[in-house]
Amino acid sequence: MPTADQLAVGIDLGGTSIKAGLVTRSGGVVRDLSLPTEAERGPDHVVGQLTNAVEKLFNGDGIGRAQVLGVGIGSPGAVTLDGGSVG
């Protein structure tokens, strides 16, 4: 089992799907998944889907949030500092 300083969550927020992975510092994939973005249901729903994806990554193997160093999210388009998407 990787230690806390070796784990991170990576998220690819796309127009139709959210792809997420629990990964090691050396590039290994512990677990990955894909969920529909369902963007037509609004921004709050998309945030809920992001949360759902991360929670699913922690199901099983005894890995918890405290063992993860950080989370990175890639999103299409520009994002402002106040959290709004531009263009």
C-alpha positions, 0 to 999 in steps of 0.5 A: 500500500502506498504511503500518504506522500505518494498518493494524489487524486487527478481529475479530468473535468470534460464536457461529457465525462469526469475521469478521476484517478487515485495515483502514486507519485511514481505514476502508478494508477491505484484506481480510476473511474469515469462518470458522466458530467451531466453538465445540462443539469447545472453547475451545482450538479457537476460539483456533486458529480466531482464529489461523487467521483472522489468519494468512489475513489476511496471505496475499498483498500482502506485508503482515506482522505488523510492519506492523499497529498493533494488533488489536481483538476484539469478543466477545459477553457479558462477559469477565474480565481473566483471559481468562475469559468470563462468562455 
